[in-house]
Amino acid sequence: MRIATLGLFHEANTFSPIKADRDLYAHGGVLHGEEIVLEHGDASTTMGGFLAAGTTPDVEVVPLLFAYINPIGPIVADVFEDLLGEMLDDLDKYGPWDAVLLALHGAAVAEHTPDADGEIAARVRQRLGRDVVIGATFDLHANLSTRLIDALDVATVYQTNPHVDAHERARKCADLVISAARGEIRPRPALVPLPLVVNITRQDTSEEPMAGLMATASAIANRPGMLDASLIQGFPYADVPHMGMSAMAIHDGDDVAARQAATELADAIWAVRTDLQARGLTPDEALDIAGRAPVGPVVLLDVGDNIGGGAPGDSTVLLAAAQHRGIGSFLQALCDPEAVTTCMAAGTGATVRTTVGARQPHSPGHPVRVEGTVRLISDGRYEDGTPTHGGFRFFDMGRTVVLDTTDGHTLVLTSKQVLCSSLQQHRSLGIEPTDYHVVVAKGVNSPRAAYGRIARRMLTVDTEGITAMGIERFDYQHRRTPLYPFEDAEFGGGNR
């Protein structure tokens, strides 16, 4: 059996002024063939799970193309068409295929198509026909459409947040696809969208009510005849008509049973909709609590500058507040290529006076003036073999500088945005985060798997930015109405 694996994995924040353009993809954003194996063969990613299916007897998994960049704005139209065109050409060139495994995020948006993932799946299906089994694995933050699921035979979704089960869920997808291609099962997926948005800070799957909902999904998936069931949290920073939560179930051969199971899960989600909303701490409230804490680290989750949600990673709101209050023993990473260049020109050991942060359009805060000593200059590459958000193993911050300021702050200044999902971001630079009283992580759920291991306390801070916790602050133009909590909404047991 020959199975192609390929994908375009992008989470689009439509409120970002920075588009996913050709330059971003040109710098390591597109992998081909053996490059995919080198990057993902030993990783806990979706693609790593697909590649692992190649150990199944009489199954060959052939990696073709995989495109990924950090979450940012929509994909430029001609870039999307070129990447999708190359994917389709590769399927033609290296086929024929018994099956295809697609590594997609589920919240991709292109300038000319709001449902970019649905466009990819539909065109792959059109190219290959109905005789080829097609499966896909999605991020838990997917905004899934009916068009997307209709183009697939099998779909699985991460069921942990932080996302530490990407490999497992991808392997589950691959196993179902292999069984379907062998004629052993007849998967029938059903998707039930809900008129509901869950607050980004209520999405940790180890906490209620999400933990209970995940247990319900697992129980449904384990019933006789069921092949899988998934809760999908959605991604609120993609202003598209299909934005929001949904439920999905796959039955072996029975469309009605699949729909009933997905509806049951959707009803359970709808019943706790008010508990899926939340409010966070202001920066001043968070720093007050951190300042009173007898021991650290106190980890501040900078929600509004969530790199994993498409934010630029250069907000200075918490840094400026800490500086103003005279809080020392403070560790934070900032994406600021300009400051990196300044520090590199001065050299290791030099004293530097410069400004840092808030360089991008609409970045919260303002550039903060600092004085400090350049401790280290690095190429910014590091590796983490432990479970991280999304399963990624290799990271690249670009040219990176460690600056120790006279305020008692340690700033990791990077040239590229990198998820704050690994303690190796600091430890690879000789920084031990447990030595600091206050540590800022630019994210909400993605840092938890790593920083949760060291935090004496973790605080969610409702900072401003294009990933702000309070979604009522955003000017949505394309979302459906009514949509809870924006408006009162009704859910007709999966009939909407």
C-alpha positions, 0 to 999 in steps of 0.5 A, a space after each residue: 500500500 502506498 500512502 502519500 503524506 503532505 500538508 499546509 499547516 497554518 493558523 491564521 489570525 485575520 486581525 494580524 496586519 502581517 500576511 503569510 507571504 512568500 518571504 516567510 515560506 522561503 526561509 525554511 517554511 517548506 519541506 520536501 521529501 527527505 527534509 520532512 523525515 529529518 525534521 519530523 521523523 523523530 518528532 511528536 508532530 502530526 507529520 511524525 505520527 503519519 511517518 510512523 505509520 510506515 512501520 505498518 507491514 506492507 505500507 509505504 508512507 511517502 512524504 511529499 511536501 509540508 509547509 509550516 510557518 508560525 501562526 500569523 495573518 492570512 496566506 497571500 493568495 498567489 502563495 497559497 495557490 502555488 503551494 497547493 498547486 505543487 502539492 497536487 502536482 506531486 500527487 500526480 507525479 509520484 502516484 498512484 496512491 492507495 491513500 493520502 494523509 493530510 497534515 492540516 491545521 484547520 484554521 487556515 485562511 487565505 486572502 481569497 478563500 476563508 476556508 483554506 483547509 476546505 479548499 485543499 481537501 476538496 481539490 485533493 479529492 477532486 484530483 484523486 477521485 473517490 477511490 483513494 482514501 483521504 484522511 487528515 488530522 487537525 489542531 484542536 483550534 480548528 474551525 472545521 467546515 462541512 465542506 472540509 469534512 465532506 471531502 475526507 474519509 477520516 478526520 481526527 483532532 488533537 484532544 489535549 491542550 496544551 497539544 501533546 497528543 499530535 503524534 498519537 492522533 495522527 497515528 490514529 488517523 493513519 491506522 483508520 485510513 489503512 484499515 479503510 483502504 484495506 476494506 476492513 472498515 467503512 468510516 462515516 464522519 459527521 460534523 456538528 457545528 455549534 453557535 459557540 465560542 469558548 474563551 481562550 483561557 478556558 481551553 486547558 483540557 486538564 481543567 473543568 469544564 473542558 476535562 469533563 467534555 473530553 472524557 465524554 468524547 472519549 467515552 463516545 469514541 469507545 462505544 461499539 461501532 464507533 471509530 472516533 469522536 472529537 471535541 473541536 475548540 475552534 479558533 476565535 481570531 480567525 474572522 470567518 463564517 465557520 469560526 467556533 466550536 464543533 463536535 465530530 464523530 466517526 462510525 463504522 458504516 452508519 451515517 445516522 449513528 455518527 450524526 447521533 453521536 456527534 450531536 450528543 457530544 455537541 449537546 454536552 458542550 452546549 450545556 456548559 457554554 456559560 462555564 466556557 467563558 472567563 475573565 482574566 487579571 489585568 497586568 497590575 493585578 497580576 504583578 501585585 500577586 506576583 510581587 506578594 508571592 514568597 517564592 517563584 517562579 510566578 509565570 505570567 501568561 501574556 494572553 494578548 501577545 500569544 505567539 501561538 495565536 498569531 501575535 508578533 511576540 514583541 509586546 512590552 506591556 508587562 515589561 514596562 509595568 515591571 520596570 515602572 514598579 521596580 520589580 527585579 528577577 524578571 525573565 522575558 523573551 521579546 522578538 525584536 530583530 532591531 535590538 538584536 542587531 544593536 546588541 550584536 554590534 556592541 558585542 558580548 560583554 558590552 554595555 548597551 543603551 537601547 529600546 526594545 519591543 513594540 516594533 510591529 504595527 499595532 503592537 501593544 505598549 511602546 518601545 521600552 528604554 533599557 540599559 544592560 550588558 550583553 551576556 550572550 549572542 547565539 544562533 538561536 537554534 535549539 532542540 527539545 525531545 520532550 512533549 511540547 505543544 504541537 509536538 515540535 522538536 526543532 526551534 529557530 529563534 534566529 540570531 538571539 541575544 541575552 541582555 541583562 539590564 540594570 533593572 534586574 531583568 533578563 531579556 532574550 531578544 530574538 530575530 524570529 517568533 518562536 512559541 514559548 512552549 519549551 524551557 529549552 528556549 532559555 536553557 539552551 542559552 545558559 539561562 535557568 528560568 527557576 532562578 527568576 521570581 517572575 517569568 513571562 511566557 507569551 501564550 495561553 495554553 502552549 506554554 503550560 506543558 513546559 512552564 507548568 513543571 516549574 511554576 509555583 504559580 501561573 497567572 493568566 494576564 488579559 493584556 491588549 493585543 491581537 490575541 486578547 482574551 476579551 474577544 468582544 474587543 474585536 471588530 468581526 465582519 464575517 462571523 455568523 450570527 447569532 453566536 454565543 457569547 456575542 449574542 444569545 443563541 439557540 442550539 437545535 440539537 445538531 440541526 443548525 
